[in-house]
């Protein structure tokens, strides 16, 4: 999609704190952050723990028959660490413009004031309207952030699609970058984007090496959707029609969640979770979809 054309849409003028005159500056400020592919901000006042303990529990079926993008065994584990890289992931909370209903997704700090998420987390695919308001709550655990001052308002957005071409998922350009009103990445850290060809991500060296993080609406049993879960050791399987297919366990609310991996000891976002296909009768996951990082880089540079 032509992002400049999106910036001209009248709907943008209704977005809280946002006017069309601000958008050219936004596009210019976005590029340096996206081009720093081999760096991340890890100078934190938080503990430097890595993965959750191996003893974290998993469950075949946490508590019910809800439809979930869980393939086979549910391998999600609850993450209750205020530590990097988990600290850079947070809950995106929005209010729909056409009916005032609240919703949530997942986002990741990729620069001090920039958060990566899905386009459908800021634009309603059914109405093509931007959300009335959006807040980012970094490292939310049990519905709480480390400090009330850590919540940030979204001032501007850049999106890969406004869904006027099609609203049915998966969409290869289902990504968005949100600009915050405060530099949360300076405190919580940032995770860099890493464009890697899908055939390499699906190859043996990366199999069972992915980490999917999200605020799934069905998990954990206590504070579902308000404490993050992680599928440690999942895989990207293939690519079709410019869409990544992955086998990381998901549910509504995990949209926009990062798919991470470690390279030379550093964490990188190598794909963006976007949608799930489930069996309508059983609710079991069939395959999950993601956005390629290379598409984000290419579109943001246009």
N, C-alpha and C positions, 0 to 999 in steps of 0.2 A: 504494500500500500504506500502511496505517496504521503509522507508525514506532513509535508507542507500543506497539502490539501486538507488533511485532517485538522490542522491548526486553524483553518479558515471556517470550520463549521460553526454555525451560530450557537450550537449547544454549549460550546466551550465558554461562552461569555457568562453563562449561568453558574459555572463552577465556583464554589466558594473561594474567595481570595484570588481569583484568576481572571485575567483579561487577555484578549488577543494580542495586545501590545507587549505583553510579557513573554510571549512564546518564542520569538527569535532568540532572545537571550538565553532561554532555557535550552534550546537545541545546541547552542554554542557551548554552554557549560557542561552539557552531558558528554560530549565527545572525549575530553581528557580523561574522565573517569572510566569510560569504557575501553580506552586504549591501554590503560595500565593493567595489562592482562597477567603480568607476572609479579604482582605485588599485592600485599594485603596488610591491613592495619591490625597489628596484634599487640600494640603497646597499650595494655589495659590495666585498669585498677582492679581487675577481676582475677580469680585464680586461673592458672594456665592449664587446667585439666584437659585431657584429650577425650577419648571415647568414654561413654558410660561404662560402669563395671560390667563384666561379662555376666554377672549373676542377675542382672535386671530381668524381671519376668516377662515372658511372652505368653500369648494365649491363642488357642485355636479359634475361639469365638468369645470375645470379651463378655458380652452380656445380651445377646439377642439375635434376632433374625433380620435386622435392618440390612438393606442392600449396601454392599461395600465393594470398593475396588481392591479387595483382598484376594490374592491368587493362592489357592491351596491353604496352607497353614498361615495364620496371622502372626507375622514375625515382628510386629511393632513393639517397641519398648518405650516406656515412659521416661522422659528426660526431665530431671529436676535439678539440673546443674546451671548455676550462673557463671558459666565459664566459656571461653572461646573453644570451638566455633559456634556453640549453641547460643551464646549471647548475641550473635549477629542476626539471628532469626527471630522474627516476631509475628504478632497477630495483626492483620489488617482488618480494621473495623469500619464498615461503611453503612450509609443510609441511602436507600434507593430514592431517586428523584421523583418517580411517578406514583409511588404509594407510601413512602415514608418508612418502609420496612428495613430493619437492620439485618446485616449479614456479616460474615467474616471469611477471610482467606488467610494466606500465609505470605510473608515477604521477607526479603533478606537485604541487609545493608551492604551495598557494594561500593559506597563512598560515604564520607561523613554525613551528607544530607540526601543521599539517593537510596531508594529501596526498589528492588526488583520484585515484580509479581506478575500475575496474568492480566491481560487486557480485560477479560471478563470480570475481574475483581474491581475495575474502575468504570467500565462501560457495560450497561445491561445489554446483552446480545439481542434480547427481544424487542427493546424499545430504542436501542442505539443512543440512550441518554447516559451522560456522565452521572456518577453518584452525587447526591446532594452534599455530602461531606464524607471525608475519610480520615481516620486516625491510625497511627502506627504505634503499637505497644511492644517494644523490644523485650525479648527474653521473658515473656509473660509465663508465670508458673502459678498454678492454682488461682488463676484470674487476677494475679497481682504482678506489677512490675516492681523493680527494685526501689523506685521512688516515684511518686506521682508526677514529679517534674520530668520524668523520662518519657512520658507520652508526648507524641508530636503530631501536629496537624499537617496534612498534605496540602501544599499550596499550588502545585502545578503537576501535570502529568504529560508524558510522551507515551503513545501507544503504538503497537505494531498493526492494529486493525481496529476499526469501529464496528465491525461485523455487518456492514451494509452489503458486503459481497455474499456472506452466508453466516447464519447463526448456529448451524448444527456443528457440534464438535466432532473430531478435533480440528482446530484451525492452526496452520503452521506458524502464524504470526500472533498467537495469543500471548503477547507479552506486554508489559508496561513498566515504565520507570517513573517513580513518584518522587517529587522534591519535597523535603520536610522543612518545617520552619525552625529547626534546630539541628546542629551537627551531632546526632546521636552516635555516629560511627566513631567519633573520637573517643567515646567512652566504652562502647560495646564491641568495637572492632568491625572490620569489613571483610568480605570474602570476594576475591577476584573472580572474574569470568574467565573461562578457558575454553576456546573453541577447538574441539577435537573431532575429527571425522567419525561419523557413527560406526563405520565398519571397524575402526580401531577400538571404540568404546565397547563394541559387542564382541571383540576378540577375547581370546583366553586370558590375556594379561589383565584385563579389567573385569572379567567375570567375577561376580560375588564380591566386588570391591566398592560398590556404590553405597552411599548413605542418603536416604530420603528423609527429610525432616518436614513436619507439617502439624498444623493444629486441626486434626481430624475431629469432626463433630460427634463421633461415636466413641471416642477413646481419649483418655483412660476412663474408667468407670466413675471415678471421682473427678469433678471438674472437667467433663468432656469438652473438647474444643477450647479449653482455657489453660491447658498444659500441653506442651508439644510431645509428640511421639516421633520415634526414629526407627526406620527399618535399616538395620546395620547389615551390610553384606548382600545387597540386592544387585540386580543386573539390568543393563540396557541390552535389549535383544536384537533390534533391527531398526530400519528406517523404511517408511513407505510414504510416498507423496510428500516428501519434505517434513514428515512428522516422525519423531522418535517414539519407539515402542519400548516400554520398560516393565519390569516385573516387581517393582517396589510397591508395597501395600499402601493403599490410600483410602480416603473417604472425603465426602464433602467438607470443606474447610481447609483441606490440605492443598487446594488449588494455589498455585504460585509458590509452592514449596520448592526449595533447592534440591537438586540431586548432586551430591558432592562426591568427590574422591580426593585421596591424598596423592600428591606427586612430589617426590623429594622432600617429604615431611611437611609440605604446605597443603592447605585445603583450597580447593577450587570448585566453583559451580560449573559443571560440565553439561547440565541440561536443566530444564525448568518443567516441573510437573504441571499438567494442564487439565487432564480429563481421564475418565475411566469408562470402560465398557464392561457391563455386567450381564449375567444371565437373568433375564426378567423373571423366570420362574423360581430359581434357587437363590438369587441375590449374590451368587459367587462371582468373583472377578474373572474376566476373560483376558483382558489386556489393558494396560494403562498407557496413556499418551503423554508426550512431552515436547517441548519446544527446543529447537537447536540453538545453541549459543551463537553460532556463526550467523544465523538469520538476524539475531538481535544486533550484533555488531554491524552487519551490512546495512540494515535499515536505519539505524541511528546515525550512520555516517553519510546518508544521502543528503 
